Amino acid sequence: MTTTHTSFPLVTVTGWGRERQLVAAADVDTGVLLLAEYPIAFARTHPGEDEAGPWLLLELIVSTGELFERVSAQDLKLTKWPLSQEDEERLEQLARKYRRNPKKLALLYHRVAANNLRYTQEGVTGFGIWPVLSCVNHSCAPNAKVCATPPHPLAELLIATRPITAGEPICWNYFSDEAFLGQDWFQRNAQLHRDFQFLCRCSRCEAERPAQFAGEPAAAVIEALRGDSRRG
């Protein structure tokens, strides 16, 4: 499956440190469709397989030469998630089973882990990679949302939820859940670090950052969040 939408006049991809981010290429109003994209790889899942979904997607990519080359060629975010012993064993098994270079497979794993999205619409559920959409960063004060549409299976739509000015980064709530946005700084960032391995630095989080963490290194903040989560 290839990406069929290649031109997005209202948005553009720019550099953001070592990564890329999606920004508005023009002023847009609330409700405007910013982009519609199909996945370059998609693994359908069944009830009870959500936890294994990203691994099923990885194996699908690894098992098919065309998919492996297509996904590997994408300039996707490379977030090196911590590997458990079980993760390392699974990667070793996949490398042997499909005769893949272990180092290349490990890099692919990190890209799939950081860029996969869960999709559900009209009875179809699974995990896939939408390359342009993967450039959209998280914010606890988002200006866009991601949704699906029945007439176009597997297409993900990015829609503005408030007016956005040209040059402004496009951000959405990775949890697609209003309840998440209703939580305090501690709760939001503990959940973000647990599920996505980062601390949020959006305008809202910077404004709400507790005074005791001002100037503290990320490692100290993460340890405090873990401790708060354990106590909860």
C-alpha positions as CSV (number, residue, x, y, z in Angstrom):
1,M,0.0,0.0,0.0
2,T,1.4,3.4,-1.0
3,T,0.7,6.9,0.2
4,T,-1.7,8.3,-2.3
5,H,-1.8,11.9,-1.0
6,T,1.5,13.6,-1.6
7,S,0.5,17.3,-1.8
8,F,-0.7,19.2,1.3
9,P,-0.9,22.9,0.4
10,L,-1.9,24.0,3.9
11,V,1.0,22.4,5.7
12,T,4.7,21.9,5.2
13,V,7.4,19.8,7.0
14,T,10.3,21.8,8.5
15,G,13.4,20.9,10.6
16,W,12.9,20.8,14.3
17,G,16.2,20.1,16.0
18,R,17.3,16.6,14.8
19,E,13.7,15.8,13.8
20,R,11.0,17.3,11.6
21,Q,7.7,18.9,12.4
22,L,4.6,19.9,10.5
23,V,3.7,23.6,10.4
24,A,0.9,25.6,8.8
25,A,1.8,26.9,5.3
26,A,-1.1,29.4,5.4
27,D,-3.6,30.8,7.9
28,V,-6.4,28.3,8.5
29,D,-9.7,28.5,10.4
30,T,-11.2,26.0,12.8
31,G,-12.5,22.9,11.1
32,V,-10.3,23.1,8.1
33,L,-8.9,19.8,6.8
34,L,-5.1,20.1,6.9
35,L,-4.2,16.8,5.4
36,A,-5.6,13.3,4.6
37,E,-3.1,10.5,4.4
38,Y,-3.0,6.7,3.9
39,P,-0.5,4.5,5.7
40,I,2.6,3.0,4.0
41,A,2.2,0.0,6.2
42,F,-0.8,-1.3,8.2
43,A,-1.3,-4.4,10.3
44,R,-4.9,-5.3,11.2
45,T,-5.5,-6.5,14.8
46,H,-8.2,-8.5,16.5
47,P,-9.8,-8.0,20.0
48,G,-7.2,-8.5,22.7
49,E,-4.2,-7.8,20.4
50,D,-3.7,-4.0,21.1
51,E,-0.7,-4.5,23.3
52,A,1.0,-6.6,20.6
53,G,-0.2,-4.4,17.7
54,P,3.1,-2.5,17.2
55,W,5.0,-5.9,17.2
56,L,2.5,-7.3,14.6
57,L,3.2,-4.2,12.5
58,L,6.9,-4.6,12.8
59,E,6.8,-8.3,11.8
60,L,4.6,-7.5,8.8
61,I,7.1,-4.9,7.6
62,V,10.1,-7.2,8.2
63,S,8.4,-10.1,6.4
64,T,7.9,-8.2,3.2
65,G,10.9,-7.0,1.2
66,E,8.9,-4.1,-0.4
67,L,7.5,-2.9,2.9
68,F,10.8,-3.2,4.6
69,E,12.5,-1.0,2.1
70,R,9.7,1.5,1.9
71,V,9.5,2.0,5.7
72,S,13.3,2.0,6.1
73,A,13.6,4.8,3.5
74,Q,11.3,7.1,5.3
75,D,12.7,9.9,7.4
76,L,10.8,8.9,10.5
77,K,11.4,10.0,14.1
78,L,14.1,7.9,15.7
79,T,13.3,7.6,19.4
80,K,15.3,4.9,21.1
81,W,12.9,3.3,23.5
82,P,14.3,1.2,26.4
83,L,14.6,-2.4,25.4
84,S,13.6,-5.1,27.9
85,Q,15.2,-8.5,27.7
86,E,11.9,-9.8,26.2
87,D,12.1,-7.1,23.5
88,E,15.7,-8.0,22.7
89,E,14.8,-11.7,22.4
90,R,11.9,-10.9,20.1
91,L,14.1,-8.8,17.9
92,E,16.7,-11.6,17.7
93,Q,14.0,-14.1,16.8
94,L,12.7,-11.8,14.0
95,A,16.2,-11.2,12.7
96,R,16.8,-14.9,12.4
97,K,13.4,-15.8,11.1
98,Y,13.5,-13.2,8.2
99,R,17.3,-13.0,7.8
100,R,17.5,-9.4,8.6
101,N,20.5,-7.4,9.8
102,P,20.1,-7.2,13.6
103,K,21.3,-3.5,13.7
104,K,19.0,-2.4,10.9
105,L,16.2,-4.3,12.5
106,A,16.8,-2.6,15.9
107,L,16.7,0.9,14.2
108,L,13.4,-0.1,12.4
109,Y,12.0,-1.2,15.7
110,H,12.6,2.2,17.3
111,R,11.1,3.9,14.3
112,V,8.0,1.7,14.4
113,A,7.7,2.1,18.1
114,A,7.8,5.9,17.9
115,N,5.7,6.4,14.8
116,N,2.9,3.9,14.8
117,L,-0.7,5.0,15.3
118,R,-3.7,3.0,16.3
119,Y,-6.6,3.1,13.8
120,T,-10.2,2.1,14.3
121,Q,-13.1,2.7,12.0
122,E,-16.1,0.7,10.8
123,G,-14.9,-2.5,12.4
124,V,-11.4,-2.2,11.2
125,T,-8.8,-1.9,13.9
126,G,-5.0,-2.0,13.6
127,F,-1.7,-0.2,13.7
128,G,0.0,1.6,10.9
129,I,2.5,4.3,9.8
130,W,1.4,7.5,8.3
131,P,4.7,9.3,7.4
132,V,3.5,12.9,7.2
133,L,1.2,12.6,10.1
134,S,4.1,11.2,12.2
135,C,5.7,14.7,11.9
136,V,2.9,16.2,14.0
137,N,4.1,16.7,17.6
138,H,2.1,16.3,20.8
139,S,0.7,19.2,22.8
140,C,-1.4,19.5,25.9
141,A,-2.9,22.6,24.2
142,P,-3.4,21.2,20.7
143,N,-4.5,23.1,17.7
144,A,-5.6,20.0,15.6
145,K,-7.1,16.6,16.0
146,V,-6.8,13.3,14.1
147,C,-9.8,11.3,13.0
148,A,-10.9,8.7,10.5
149,T,-13.8,8.8,8.0
150,P,-15.9,5.9,6.8
151,P,-15.8,6.8,3.0
152,H,-12.0,6.4,3.0
153,P,-10.9,3.4,4.9
154,L,-7.4,3.7,6.5
155,A,-7.2,7.4,5.7
156,E,-6.3,9.6,8.7
157,L,-7.5,13.2,8.6
158,L,-5.8,16.0,10.4
159,I,-8.3,18.8,11.2
160,A,-7.7,22.2,12.8
161,T,-9.5,22.7,16.1
162,R,-8.8,26.4,16.4
163,P,-7.5,29.1,14.0
164,I,-3.8,28.5,13.1
165,T,-1.4,31.1,11.7
166,A,1.1,30.5,8.9
167,G,4.3,29.1,10.4
168,E,2.7,27.8,13.6
169,P,3.6,24.2,14.4
170,I,0.7,21.8,14.1
171,C,0.1,19.7,17.3
172,W,-2.4,17.2,18.5
173,N,-3.2,15.3,21.7
174,Y,-1.5,11.9,21.2
175,F,-4.2,10.2,23.4
176,S,-7.1,11.6,21.3
177,D,-8.9,11.8,24.6
178,E,-10.3,15.0,26.2
179,A,-10.0,13.3,29.6
180,F,-6.3,13.3,29.3
181,L,-6.3,17.1,28.7
182,G,-8.3,17.5,31.9
183,Q,-5.5,16.1,34.1
184,D,-2.9,18.2,35.9
185,W,0.8,18.5,34.9
186,F,1.9,15.6,37.0
187,Q,-0.7,13.2,35.6
188,R,-0.3,14.2,32.0
189,N,3.5,14.0,32.0
190,A,3.6,10.7,33.9
191,Q,1.3,9.2,31.3
192,L,3.3,10.7,28.4
193,H,6.6,9.4,29.7
194,R,5.1,5.9,30.4
195,D,3.6,5.6,27.0
196,F,5.8,7.7,24.8
197,Q,9.1,8.2,26.7
198,F,9.1,12.0,26.7
199,L,8.2,15.0,28.9
200,C,6.0,17.6,27.3
201,R,7.3,21.1,26.7
202,C,4.3,22.6,25.1
203,S,3.2,26.1,26.1
204,R,0.7,24.8,28.6
205,C,3.1,22.4,30.3
206,E,5.8,25.1,30.5
207,A,3.3,27.4,32.2
208,E,2.0,24.7,34.6
209,R,5.5,23.2,35.4
210,P,5.7,23.0,39.2
211,A,8.2,25.4,40.8
212,Q,10.2,22.6,42.4
213,F,11.2,21.4,38.9
214,A,12.4,24.7,37.6
215,G,15.9,24.1,36.2
216,E,15.8,20.4,37.2
217,P,17.4,18.0,34.7
218,A,15.0,15.7,32.9
219,A,16.2,12.6,34.8
220,A,15.3,14.1,38.1
221,V,11.8,15.1,36.9
222,I,11.2,11.6,35.4
223,E,12.2,9.9,38.7
224,A,9.8,12.2,40.6
225,L,7.0,11.4,38.2
226,R,7.7,7.7,38.6
227,G,7.6,8.0,42.4
228,D,4.3,10.0,42.2
229,S,2.9,7.3,39.9
230,R,3.9,4.5,42.3
231,R,2.3,6.3,45.3
232,G,-0.9,6.8,43.2
